[in-house]
Amino acid sequence: MTSQNLFAITYNSDTTEGRGYTITLGYTHTRELADAIVSDPRFSKYCCMGFHNAEECRKYSVRPAELLIFESVDELYDREQEAERQKALAKLNPRERKILGLE
């Protein structure tokens, strides 16, 4: 499994009132490029009621995103199992961790 830290360019499906769901147009490797895309006046067609405010677009339409690329079926389920294991271990107090030989 590999992961990439990217920046998602998003907009709201309801361009009238902004009460719809989020749609992702695409991803960039840098925040600067994502900001430039949403600051461009042509991005106004994705803005609520066509009103383009570059500052608000940079604030609400660019989001950090981690993209996970799995190479096998087991990678997904192993990742979930490890997350559950870490969650369970976090619930143990120091005495319990010592008894289990984790310290």
MDTraj code that builds the backbone (N, CA, C; nanometers):
import mdtraj as md
import numpy as np

residues = "MET THR SER GLN ASN LEU PHE ALA ILE THR TYR ASN SER ASP THR THR GLU GLY ARG GLY TYR THR ILE THR LEU GLY TYR THR HIS THR ARG GLU LEU ALA ASP ALA ILE VAL SER ASP PRO ARG PHE SER LYS TYR CYS CYS MET GLY PHE HIS ASN ALA GLU GLU CYS ARG LYS TYR SER VAL ARG PRO ALA GLU LEU LEU ILE PHE GLU SER VAL ASP GLU LEU TYR ASP ARG GLU GLN GLU ALA GLU ARG GLN LYS ALA LEU ALA LYS LEU ASN PRO ARG GLU ARG LYS ILE LEU GLY LEU GLU".split()
xyz = np.array([
    [0.0842, -0.1172, 0.0000],
    [0.0000, 0.0000, 0.0000],
    [0.0889, 0.1238, 0.0000],
    [0.0493, 0.2183, -0.0797],
    [0.1170, 0.3469, -0.0799],
    [0.0137, 0.4561, -0.0528],
    [0.0620, 0.5687, -0.0065],
    [-0.0298, 0.6803, 0.0157],
    [0.0322, 0.8074, -0.0384],
    [-0.0538, 0.8969, -0.0802],
    [-0.0096, 1.0267, -0.1296],
    [-0.0904, 1.1340, -0.0586],
    [-0.0233, 1.2349, -0.0110],
    [-0.0919, 1.3492, 0.0487],
    [-0.1143, 1.4522, -0.0608],
    [-0.2411, 1.4723, -0.0925],
    [-0.2793, 1.5606, -0.2011],
    [-0.3734, 1.6695, -0.1503],
    [-0.4168, 1.7550, -0.2411],
    [-0.5158, 1.8574, -0.2094],
    [-0.6337, 1.8395, -0.3040],
    [-0.7518, 1.8177, -0.2468],
    [-0.8730, 1.7972, -0.3253],
    [-0.9356, 1.9313, -0.3597],
    [-0.9811, 1.9425, -0.4831],
    [-1.0548, 2.0603, -0.5273],
    [-1.2010, 2.0184, -0.5318],
    [-1.2832, 2.0842, -0.4496],
    [-1.4218, 2.0413, -0.4330],
    [-1.5197, 2.1557, -0.4585],
    [-1.6455, 2.1168, -0.4799],
    [-1.7535, 2.2152, -0.4865],
    [-1.8810, 2.1489, -0.4385],
    [-1.9828, 2.2296, -0.4132],
    [-2.1094, 2.1791, -0.3634],
    [-2.2012, 2.1497, -0.4813],
    [-2.2733, 2.0366, -0.4739],
    [-2.3609, 1.9977, -0.5846],
    [-2.4775, 2.0946, -0.6035],
    [-2.5170, 2.1645, -0.4987],
    [-2.6259, 2.2614, -0.5071],
    [-2.5653, 2.4005, -0.5214],
    [-2.5556, 2.4473, -0.6445],
    [-2.4928, 2.5778, -0.6668],
    [-2.5894, 2.6936, -0.6459],
    [-2.7121, 2.6633, -0.6022],
    [-2.8075, 2.7697, -0.5726],
    [-2.7959, 2.8137, -0.4277],
    [-2.8064, 2.7188, -0.3348],
    [-2.8012, 2.7525, -0.1925],
    [-2.6845, 2.6884, -0.1189],
    [-2.6133, 2.5981, -0.1833],
    [-2.4994, 2.5338, -0.1184],
    [-2.5384, 2.4294, -0.0163],
    [-2.6543, 2.3665, -0.0347],
    [-2.7020, 2.2665, 0.0613],
    [-2.6897, 2.1238, 0.0090],
    [-2.6145, 2.1047, -0.0949],
    [-2.6003, 1.9722, -0.1530],
    [-2.4826, 1.8969, -0.0949],
    [-2.4379, 1.7973, -0.1666],
    [-2.3245, 1.7163, -0.1237],
    [-2.1972, 1.7660, -0.1924],
    [-2.0845, 1.7258, -0.1375],
    [-1.9555, 1.7706, -0.1892],
    [-1.9123, 1.6830, -0.3063],
    [-1.8713, 1.7460, -0.4127],
    [-1.8201, 1.6771, -0.5307],
    [-1.6728, 1.7138, -0.5455],
    [-1.5897, 1.6136, -0.5700],
    [-1.4467, 1.6366, -0.5901],
    [-1.4179, 1.6442, -0.7392],
    [-1.3631, 1.7566, -0.7820],
    [-1.3255, 1.7736, -0.9225],
    [-1.1960, 1.7009, -0.9543],
    [-1.1009, 1.7062, -0.8623],
    [-0.9716, 1.6442, -0.8851],
    [-0.8766, 1.6758, -0.7717],
    [-0.7517, 1.6391, -0.7910],
    [-0.6498, 1.6539, -0.6868],
    [-0.5255, 1.7199, -0.7450],
    [-0.4520, 1.7894, -0.6580],
    [-0.3223, 1.8449, -0.6965],
    [-0.2190, 1.8017, -0.5927],
    [-0.0934, 1.8103, -0.6312],
    [0.0142, 1.7756, -0.5379],
    [0.0486, 1.8915, -0.4447],
    [0.0177, 2.0144, -0.4862],
    [0.0551, 2.1298, -0.4042],
    [-0.0661, 2.2161, -0.3709],
    [-0.0607, 2.2785, -0.2552],
    [-0.1665, 2.3705, -0.2127],
    [-0.1692, 2.4930, -0.3040],
    [-0.0524, 2.5372, -0.3475],
    [-0.0436, 2.6559, -0.4316],
    [-0.1204, 2.6374, -0.5622],
    [-0.1058, 2.5206, -0.6250],
    [-0.1766, 2.4949, -0.7503],
    [-0.3270, 2.4868, -0.7260],
    [-0.3673, 2.4198, -0.6185],
    [-0.5102, 2.4103, -0.5861],
    [-0.5687, 2.5491, -0.5625],
    [-0.4963, 2.6335, -0.4888],
    [-0.5429, 2.7704, -0.4640],
    [-0.5546, 2.8488, -0.5945],
    [-0.4590, 2.8296, -0.6846],
    [-0.4623, 2.9001, -0.8128],
    [-0.5833, 2.8568, -0.8956],
    [-0.6156, 2.7284, -0.8921],
    [-0.7299, 2.6781, -0.9688],
    [-0.8602, 2.7390, -0.9185],
    [-0.8817, 2.7362, -0.7868],
    [-1.0087, 2.7877, -0.7335],
    [-1.0135, 2.9403, -0.7329],
    [-0.8985, 3.0065, -0.7436],
    [-0.8958, 3.1529, -0.7496],
    [-0.9221, 3.2047, -0.8907],
    [-0.9064, 3.1188, -0.9891],
    [-0.9285, 3.1571, -1.1279],
    [-1.0763, 3.1933, -1.1481],
    [-1.1054, 3.3019, -1.2187],
    [-1.2454, 3.3414, -1.2409],
    [-1.3299, 3.2334, -1.3086],
    [-1.2684, 3.1451, -1.3848],
    [-1.3439, 3.0377, -1.4510],
    [-1.4021, 2.9382, -1.3519],
    [-1.3516, 2.9366, -1.2271],
    [-1.4043, 2.8470, -1.1236],
    [-1.5417, 2.8929, -1.0752],
    [-1.5838, 3.0146, -1.1125],
    [-1.7107, 3.0697, -1.0634],
    [-1.8303, 2.9825, -1.0997],
    [-1.8218, 2.9033, -1.2066],
    [-1.9355, 2.8178, -1.2427],
    [-1.9598, 2.7087, -1.1382],
    [-1.8623, 2.6849, -1.0505],
    [-1.8788, 2.5865, -0.9433],
    [-1.9175, 2.6519, -0.8107],
    [-1.9234, 2.7841, -0.8080],
    [-1.9516, 2.8562, -0.6839],
    [-2.1016, 2.8728, -0.6631],
    [-2.1398, 2.8932, -0.5400],
    [-2.2802, 2.9117, -0.5046],
    [-2.3353, 3.0363, -0.5742],
    [-2.4393, 3.0174, -0.6530],
    [-2.5056, 3.1247, -0.7282],
    [-2.4097, 3.1954, -0.8241],
    [-2.3020, 3.1279, -0.8616],
    [-2.2064, 3.1842, -0.9555],
    [-2.1224, 3.2970, -0.8993],
    [-2.1346, 3.3219, -0.7687],
    [-2.0583, 3.4295, -0.7048],
    [-1.9201, 3.3776, -0.6696],
    [-1.8178, 3.4376, -0.7275],
    [-1.6808, 3.3915, -0.7077],
    [-1.6061, 3.4841, -0.6130],
    [-1.5718, 3.4330, -0.4971],
    [-1.4898, 3.5047, -0.4003],
    [-1.3650, 3.4191, -0.3815],
    [-1.2536, 3.4626, -0.4380],
    [-1.1315, 3.3812, -0.4382],
    [-1.0885, 3.3400, -0.2982],
    [-1.0995, 3.4305, -0.2021],
    [-1.0579, 3.3990, -0.0651],
    [-1.1440, 3.2874, -0.0058],
    [-1.2757, 3.2962, -0.0251],
    [-1.3641, 3.1920, 0.0279],
    [-1.3455, 3.0608, -0.0469],
    [-1.3189, 3.0674, -0.1760],
    [-1.2942, 2.9449, -0.2524],
    [-1.1702, 2.8734, -0.2008],
    [-1.0651, 2.9500, -0.1708],
    [-0.9438, 2.8876, -0.1170],
    [-0.9719, 2.8250, 0.0190],
    [-1.0627, 2.8861, 0.0951],
    [-1.0939, 2.8369, 0.2294],
    [-1.1824, 2.7124, 0.2254],
    [-1.2841, 2.7123, 0.1389],
    [-1.3840, 2.6054, 0.1419],
    [-1.3719, 2.5023, 0.0297],
    [-1.3035, 2.5348, -0.0793],
    [-1.2993, 2.4433, -0.1931],
    [-1.1699, 2.3650, -0.2052],
    [-1.0735, 2.3902, -0.1170],
    [-0.9474, 2.3155, -0.1187],
    [-0.9337, 2.2441, 0.0146],
    [-0.9179, 2.1117, 0.0073],
    [-0.9074, 2.0317, 0.1293],
    [-0.7896, 1.9349, 0.1186],
    [-0.7142, 1.9199, 0.2277],
    [-0.6100, 1.8168, 0.2276],
    [-0.6758, 1.6793, 0.2146],
    [-0.6143, 1.5916, 0.1375],
    [-0.6702, 1.4579, 0.1177],
    [-0.5576, 1.3560, 0.1105],
    [-0.5763, 1.2444, 0.1787],
    [-0.4799, 1.1349, 0.1698],
    [-0.5387, 1.0295, 0.0777],
    [-0.4666, 0.9965, -0.0265],
    [-0.5106, 0.8976, -0.1230],
    [-0.4351, 0.7684, -0.0958],
    [-0.5085, 0.6615, -0.0640],
    [-0.4477, 0.5310, -0.0375],
    [-0.4597, 0.4441, -0.1617],
    [-0.3506, 0.3802, -0.1988],
    [-0.3491, 0.2919, -0.3149],
    [-0.3146, 0.1523, -0.2656],
    [-0.4104, 0.0621, -0.2752],
    [-0.3915, -0.0748, -0.2276],
    [-0.3387, -0.1626, -0.3401],
    [-0.2466, -0.2513, -0.3037],
    [-0.1878, -0.3440, -0.3996],
    [-0.2468, -0.4840, -0.3869],
    [-0.3231, -0.5086, -0.2786],
    [-0.3857, -0.6397, -0.2598],
    [-0.5118, -0.6241, -0.1761],
    [-0.5947, -0.7267, -0.1765],
    [-0.7187, -0.7273, -0.0989],
    [-0.6882, -0.7192, 0.0496],
    [-0.5873, -0.7933, 0.0942],
    [-0.5563, -0.8007, 0.2369],
    [-0.5099, -0.6681, 0.2963],
    [-0.4505, -0.5818, 0.2162],
    [-0.3995, -0.4555, 0.2700],
    [-0.5090, -0.3726, 0.3363],
    [-0.6243, -0.3675, 0.2760],
    [-0.7349, -0.2909, 0.3342],
    [-0.7760, -0.3492, 0.4682],
    [-0.7972, -0.4801, 0.4720],
    [-0.8467, -0.5429, 0.5942],
    [-0.7401, -0.5498, 0.7030],
    [-0.6138, -0.5651, 0.6650],
    [-0.5051, -0.5605, 0.7633],
    [-0.4970, -0.4214, 0.8261],
    [-0.5173, -0.3199, 0.7455],
    [-0.5149, -0.1817, 0.7949],
    [-0.6273, -0.1591, 0.8957],
    [-0.7476, -0.2093, 0.8640],
    [-0.8611, -0.1966, 0.9561],
    [-0.8346, -0.2712, 1.0862],
    [-0.7788, -0.3914, 1.0751],
    [-0.7505, -0.4724, 1.1933],
    [-0.6461, -0.4041, 1.2821],
    [-0.5446, -0.3456, 1.2223],
    [-0.4419, -0.2758, 1.2996],
    [-0.5010, -0.1538, 1.3703],
    [-0.5912, -0.0834, 1.3044],
    [-0.6564, 0.0323, 1.3672],
    [-0.7396, -0.0119, 1.4871],
    [-0.8103, -0.1243, 1.4751],
    [-0.8882, -0.1778, 1.5871],
    [-0.7967, -0.2196, 1.7012],
    [-0.6824, -0.2793, 1.6672],
    [-0.5859, -0.3224, 1.7686],
    [-0.5330, -0.2017, 1.8461],
    [-0.4958, -0.0965, 1.7748],
    [-0.4439, 0.0238, 1.8401],
    [-0.5498, 0.0891, 1.9289],
    [-0.6739, 0.0856, 1.8835],
    [-0.7838, 0.1414, 1.9630],
    [-0.8013, 0.0627, 2.0927],
    [-0.7915, -0.0702, 2.0844],
    [-0.8048, -0.1549, 2.2031],
    [-0.6870, -0.1335, 2.2984],
    [-0.5658, -0.1229, 2.2449],
    [-0.4479, -0.1012, 2.3288],
    [-0.4538, 0.0336, 2.4007],
    [-0.5135, 0.1316, 2.3373],
    [-0.5233, 0.2643, 2.3987],
    [-0.6116, 0.2630, 2.5230],
    [-0.6982, 0.1638, 2.5344],
    [-0.7889, 0.1545, 2.6489],
    [-0.7230, 0.0915, 2.7717],
    [-0.6070, 0.0288, 2.7531],
    [-0.5398, -0.0379, 2.8644],
    [-0.4683, 0.0632, 2.9533],
    [-0.4714, 0.0376, 3.0840],
    [-0.3949, 0.1221, 3.1755],
    [-0.2527, 0.0662, 3.1840],
    [-0.1583, 0.1401, 3.2425],
    [-0.0188, 0.0950, 3.2482],
    [-0.0019, -0.0432, 3.3127],
    [-0.0780, -0.0719, 3.4161],
    [-0.0679, -0.2027, 3.4835],
    [-0.1088, -0.3154, 3.3887],
    [-0.2176, -0.2971, 3.3175],
    [-0.2647, -0.3988, 3.2232],
    [-0.1645, -0.4178, 3.1091],
    [-0.1055, -0.3097, 3.0631],
    [-0.0054, -0.3199, 2.9566],
    [0.1158, -0.3996, 3.0039],
    [0.1557, -0.3782, 3.1308],
    [0.2701, -0.4498, 3.1862],
    [0.2380, -0.5983, 3.2006],
    [0.1187, -0.6309, 3.2484],
    [0.0778, -0.7710, 3.2649],
    [0.0794, -0.8435, 3.1306],
    [0.0377, -0.7757, 3.0258],
    [0.0350, -0.8370, 2.8928],
    [0.1721, -0.8374, 2.8248],
    [0.2718, -0.7801, 2.8903],
    [0.4071, -0.7788, 2.8348],
    [0.4254, -0.6782, 2.7224],
    [0.3465, -0.5745, 2.7243],
    [0.3550, -0.4733, 2.6190],
    [0.4482, -0.3588, 2.6543],
    [0.5013, -0.3599, 2.7769],
    [0.5947, -0.2542, 2.8178],
    [0.7236, -0.3142, 2.8647],
])
top = md.Topology()
chain = top.add_chain()
for i, resn in enumerate(residues, 1):
    res = top.add_residue(resn, chain, resSeq=i)
    for name in ("N", "CA", "C"):
        top.add_atom(name, md.element.get_by_symbol(name[0]), res)
traj = md.Trajectory(xyz[None], top)
